Amino acid sequence: MSLKGPDPAFSAESPASALSMIEQSHRRSTAYGLKRNGKPEIAPLDRAELSLLLEQNQVLHTYALPVMETLYDQIVNTHNMVILTDANGVIVHALGDDDFLAKADRVALNPGVTWSEQSKGTNAIGTALAEGAPTTIHADAHYLSANHFLTCSAAPIFDHQSKILGVLDVSGDRGSYHKHTMALVRMSAQMIENQLLTAAFDDAVTLHFHSRAEFIGTLVEGIACFTPGGRFLSANRSALFQLGLPLAALHSHTFNSLFGWPLSALFDHCRTAAPGLLNLCLHSGVRVFARAELRLSKSVFQHVNEVPHVASDAVTATSPLPAPRRLSSLRYLNTGDPRMAALIDKLNRVIGRDIAILITGETGTGKELLAQAIHNDSPRKNGAFVAVNCASIPETLIESELFGYEEGAFTGARKKGGVGKIVQANGGTLFLDEIGDMPLSLQARLLRVLQERMVTPLGSTKSIAVNVALICATNRDLRDLIARNLFREDLYYRLNGLVVKLPALRERSDLDIIVEKLLAEEANGARCCTVAPDVMAFFRRHYWPGNFRQLNNLLRTAAVMAGADRQIRLEHLPDDFLDDLHAVGQAPPAAVEEATEDLMSPRLDDLALTAIRKTLDAHGGNISATAKALGVSRNTVYRKLKLR
Ligand SMILES: Nc1ncnc2c1ncn2[C@@H]1O[C@H](COP(=O)(O)OP(=O)(O)OP(=O)(O)O)[C@@H](O)[C@H]1O
């Protein structure tokens, strides 16, 4: 390999940051007391120490050796050598061209010699270790002038816990610099990491996945390992990238929460005679192909009920019936709509900063799901997420439900008293859904708790200190409620640190992706339905008053109707939906509004809206069924919902 183009960059990163990285490394080298013209310290280990070094790094050495040999084949006769070091920069193994080895001997690029920054100043191995990142050090960027004849590219090798195990390096004569060397070294280090990861767990389910089937089994495939009970263990870089989450965040996930498929179904798939590639859908909506590898010491049936601690805690705190955890990160909700992207960007800026968040949006737009995602992406993610629906709890019970009560606080109170939801959320997030429906009498109490961060249970004189992040949601116009003296202005200002409005489904530009994602979730890992173009065109025109809830129900039914056809066509849609489409097609709700007789007095607006929302929920977002159940026209339902 020959020197091509201008003087090479010092690192794989941008020249500006590379330069400052080199400067920083030089400063560290000076601080270690090294002299630029000093003689490099060459004190190799003795035989016994060397064999101990090999023994300590046996796993790394075993997996690295074949990769080093392949790498060496790529650079043979280029006056270079391939070097493996341990996590302290001590050379464990070296392969090289004879002519260069003689030169390398001068500076002791030999097993047992340490190339840490402390010992050799700025050099690719030591600086890659110090920075925890791939690094190229060329010629006089080396701190010691004795090393100026070298050009070196090194990449750290990480284990499955993101701990550095060692460094892979290619060092050569400075004239042999080639800009592709760094890429080769990085790829080789990644290859070693992938092999170490798949070998790391004796009892695990390993999924190899990529959005392109032909990339499975290659260096760029994603690899994720799970316990036989489905709990996330670790993943390689490509998997982190594809899943869009850092390793730390993935530890609260399961196979099911990441790939939307129960592990038991994966086991069933693997039991078939010739299991083909799986087609799974990540929560980001991206479809991936996957191959599973089971390395299990016990029968899988002994594990399938294992539930990860974090997930189970969060679930019990949220509701007595464990709900499936899905779409648990803000990233997963970002499926291409610019309004959603902007909203998520805003939220990311305030997360973890003790700013109350108020989510508004029509029914079924995903307010609760968004609140859960905010919690999961926050530093409080290991705390509880406690959701309280202020509209569904009878007014008489909200107080005890929220604040808790002492034994015998009121007739019928449980013997031992009850812990209120606010205290349950301590250290985590309190989600107050339908906050607009909170009785006025309790609003003052809630405000006091939020200001003083203390809760006094009913019937008690003792206050309990609480630390909760607050997220509220409403599909009502709180300003209008304030104007009508139904909501306290001071509470409103305490709740609206950041107000975000979820767009209605009809306003979203990513409907196609959403439909595809929901169908994939519905198929639960099996081949999923597609939607015929004319149906999709109808979907784009539909008003979707029940938003996600309605779309979900419709797709579920239509997918069943489509059966083996695997394509949802018009004849698979329920009649009342087609009627609605027809009605909307002829006269959009805005126009119909004017022409329709108003069956409800404006003073009853709120009651009417609550009734409509509840009925709509009960009918899975189906407008016709809701209108029929309430004895009003479909257009009235549309109009009432749209007014909010
Ligand atoms: N982005 C999304 N992707 C997939 N499903 C979604 C999404 N947003 C919401 N859903 C689903 O739609 C349903 C309603 O969501 P959610 O309860 O969060 O809405 P909401 O706005 O809080 O509704 P309401 O105002 O009626 O309480 C849930 O089943 C949820 O899982």
Boltz pocket constraint, residues with backbone or C-beta under 6 A from the ligand:
constraints:
  - pocket:
      binder: B
      contacts: [[A, 327], [A, 332], [A, 333], [A, 361], [A, 362], [A, 363], [A, 364], [A, 365], [A, 366], [A, 367], [A, 368], [A, 369], [A, 370], [A, 433], [A, 473], [A, 475], [A, 518], [A, 548], [A, 549], [A, 552]]
      max_distance: 6.0
